[in-house]
Amino acid sequence: MIKQKETKMKAGFCLHGTWVIERPELLKVLDEIDCDGVEIWQQAFEAIGLKGVVEKIEPYSFEVAALNPYMDFTTSEESFSESVKLAETFLDYASALDCKRIRTFTSKMGSFKTSDEAEPVHWERAIKGIQTVADMAAEKDILCTMEVHAGDGQLYDTSEATLRILEGVDRKNVIVNLQPPLRGEDALDSARRLGAYVQHLHAHNWRGGWGKFTYLDSGDVDFPKYLDILRGHGFDGYISIEHASYRDTIEIARHEIPYLKRLIASKT
């Protein structure tokens, strides 16, 4: 149905919430500027279902880079079971869309201020949950992405916590989607520590402090150096523009996707 492109490092764009429904002009622009793929959130499928999502993206040449559901393995046994069912549904969606990546959150948004609050049972459930999804995903040749960053209640909010999860899960199809900053860490240091596991990026930059977003090529993080570090560890995956609402989203897309295309060309 939706064909995966054969290139390796790719430039992608995050379609948050129901953007795939609400922003047809954005989809058109992403296609015009040769965006390789888009990420689609759970809310879009809840609103119009798989068939509706397919109808929205089928006219365009970009692929589906990732699906981003909201799993919660840590709250309770009930939320664990519901998350496994959610994963089954989204793995079916991924197969239908020829999408090779699905996000595996550990917890409900805001569950923990930091991973330091988590009890042993939470770590156990998180590891078991990701293992369960990874085993189902492996049967469909799909990767499970751990969207690693601080501040939204996930257990992998530092490099150390991420490595703890990765080592506990021990599945080859579980990869890191690095989205700095991690708690108390410099972006380049996070890339050095986690680079061996990173095969997907949520790319953004900021100037003068976290949350003051700006273009990738004009922020506090030296993005080419950041990418060089990851390339040194073998990174060859998607770079998806994240947090594209700090100014006009189409303006951001028109700047960032061509920038990524040039950067990728210079590194390959």
CORVENMO-V383140 format. One record per helix or strand of 2 or more residues. SS is the DSSP state (a for helix, b for strand). FROM is the first residue (numbers start at 1). TO is the last residue. If there is no record, write none. Layout:
SS_FROM_TO / SS_FROM_TO
This chain:
b_10_15 / a_19_22 / a_24_32 / b_37_41 / a_42_57 / b_63_68 / a_77_96 / b_101_103 / a_115_117 / a_120_138 / b_143_148 / a_159_169 / b_174_178 / a_187_197 / b_198_203 / b_205_206 / b_213_214 / a_216_218 / a_223_232 / b_238_241 / a_249_267
